[in-house]
Amino acid sequence: MHTFEPTTDAEEIERVPAADGELALRRAGEHYEIISNGCFLMDTRAGASERLLARTALAAVTAPGDLRVLVGGLGVGFTLRETLTDPRVAHVRVIEREPAVVRWGRGPLAPFSGHALDDARVHVVTADLVAWVRSGAGDERFHALCLDIDNGPDWTVTDGNASLYDDAGLAALRERLAPGGVLTVWSATASPGFADRLRGHFARVRVERVPVARGEPDVVFVAQEG
């Protein structure tokens, strides 16, 4: 997820009410943008760090197969698509708060994810990720949790999302991991404080940086159980 200025000559395809205001889908040439309350969230142009979110998590998982993965935040589907390229993955749970994002993912955005939502391994839950994680719904455990619902731990889309990144939130996320599981978190900015907090809950923590055209690198936090 990103927050930059929308393309000025983009064509608006649809505008819908959202949990935190409104969302709009816009087309700029061959690409699409999702806009929240007038602010750019994401588009279909790049996605290197979103793919890294899944690729890094799965590379660290040593289990040979039948992997269960949670993707928190569908976006334009880059993370989900990357997850499905690993033949060990048997089940992917996508948690996405906005029904319109899921609908767009099955419609005009589908080619950019390789029609990932049609894969039989994918199961979508339309819910707030923070509430879902804390609820213990289904008591599911995952080999990888790949989260991209904010611009980062220090730059949340809603105030309530901040609780996902505090000590209680990290404890709840760790409870969702299978033994040896991996948590990855996307961020548009560095967050040394969050990295330190992760080290209080996970045996191994590292930070991956991805150069981007706008200047400051995207960041993927990688945390793994012992």
N, C-alpha and C positions, 0 to 999 in steps of 0.2 A: 504494500500500500504506500502511496506517495501523496504529497500535497504540493502541487505546483499550479501554475496558471493554465487554464484550458486553452486549447488551440482556438484562435480567434475565428477561423473560417470553417470550423466543424459544423456539421449538420446534426441537429438534435433528432434522434430517432424516437425516443420515448422519455417521459418524465413521470415518476411515480412517487407517492408518499413512502416514507421510510421510517424506521424506528426512531431516527434522530433528525427528522426534517424531511428531505426529499432527495431522491437519486435521479440522475439523468444518464441515458446512454446516448453518446454522440459518435458520429462517424466523421473521420478526417482522412480523406483519400481512401486507401485500402485498410486503414486501421480504425479501431474503436477506442473510445475513452469512457470511463465511468466517472461521473461528477457528483459530488455530495455537497449540497447546499452551496453550489457555485464554485467549489474547490475541486481541483483535479485530484482523483484518488489513484487511478491506475489506467494503463492502456495496454494495447497488444503489440507494442513496437519492439520491446527488448525481452526482459524477463530473466536475465542471466542469474541474478541473485535469488529470484524466486525458485528457479530450477535447482540452484545450489542448496536451497533450504531442504529439499528432499534428497538430493544426491549425497550430500554430506552425511545426513542422518543414516541413510541406508548403507553407506559404505562402512559405517562404524558398527553396524549390527552384525554379529557373528553367527546368528542362528541360520541354519541351512535352508529353511523354507517355511511355508505357511505363515508368512509375516503378516501382522496386523498393523495398519498405519492409520493414524488420525491426522487429517489435514484440517486445520482450523483457519477458516476463511478461504472461500473458493476463488475470489478475485476473477481473473480472466482464464484461470485454469492451468497456468504454467506449472505450478507445484504439483497439482494432481497428475498432469500428464507425465512429468518426470518420475513420479512415484510408480506409475504403472509400467515404466520401462524395465523395472527390476523383476525378473521372472520369479523371484522368491515371494513376491507380494501376493497374498491370497485374498485380502480383505482391506478395503479402504473406507473409513468412516469420514465423511466430509461434514463439518459443522459450519453452516452459513446462516447468518441471522436474517438476511434479506431475501424473501422469495423471488423478487425481481432478478436478483443476481443469478439465482439458480435457473430461472426461466431464460434469461439471456444466454447463460452457459449452454443451454440445450438448443438455443436458436442461433442468432447471428454470431455469437462468440465461439460456437462449437468447432469450427475449422481450426481455430488457434490452439485449442487443447487436443486436437486430434479426436474430437467427439468423445472425450474421456468420460463424460457422464453416462454414456451408453454402455460402458464396460460393465460386465456382470459382477465384477469384484467391487464396484463402487456403490455405497449406500449413503444417501444424503439425509441429514437431519437439519431441518430449518429451526434453528434455536440460537440463543445467545450463548457463545462459547463459555463465557465466565460462569454463567448459571449452570450450564450443562456439566462442566467439569466438577463443580462443587456439589452437584446433586447426586453424583454416584449413579447416574442413569445407566441401567443395564450392567453395572459393575464390570464394564469392559476393561481389559488391559491391552496395551499396545506395545509393539517393539519400537515404534517411532512416533513421536508427536511433532508435527511440523506446523508452527503457528505464525500466521501473518494476518492479524486483525487490526493492527495499529501501525502508525509510523515508527513505533518503537516503544520500549518500556517507559521512556521519558516524554513521549509525544503521542498520547492516546487519543483515539477518536472520540471517546466518551469518558467522563470522569470515572464511571463504574469499572471501566476496563483496567484501571490502575491496580485493582486488587488482584489481577492475574499475575502481576510481577512482584508482589511483596512476598514476605516469607510464608504467609498462609497460602497464597496462591501457588507458590513453587512446591510447597508440601503437597497440595492437592494434585498438581500435575505429576509429581513423582509417584503418587499413589496410582496414577493411571498407567504407569509404565510396567511392562513385564521385566523380569530380571535381566540386567544388562541392556535395558532399553535406552533410547537416545531422545533427547529433547532438542529441537532447533527452533530458534526464534528470530524472525526477520526484524531489521531496524533500518531506518533511513539515516540514523546517526549513531555515533559511538556512545556507550553508556558504561563507563568503568564501574560505577556503583552497582549496576545490575550484574555485571560480570562477577563482582565480588560476592554479591548475594547468591548467585548460582553456586559459587564454590562452597558455600555453607550447606548446600543440599546435595551436591553431586561430587563424585570422586574425581572426574576429569572434566575440565572446562577449557574451551579454546574459542577464539574469535576469528572468524574469516571475514576479510574485507574484499569487496568487489568494486573496482573502479567504474564510475559512471560519468556520462558526459557533463552532468550538471556541476560537478566539482567534488563535494564530499562523498566518499565511498559508501555504498550500501554495506550493511553489516549483518552477518549471520552468527548468532551465538550457538555454540554446540556444547551440550552438557550430557554426560553419560553416567549411568549408575556404575558402581564398582562391580 
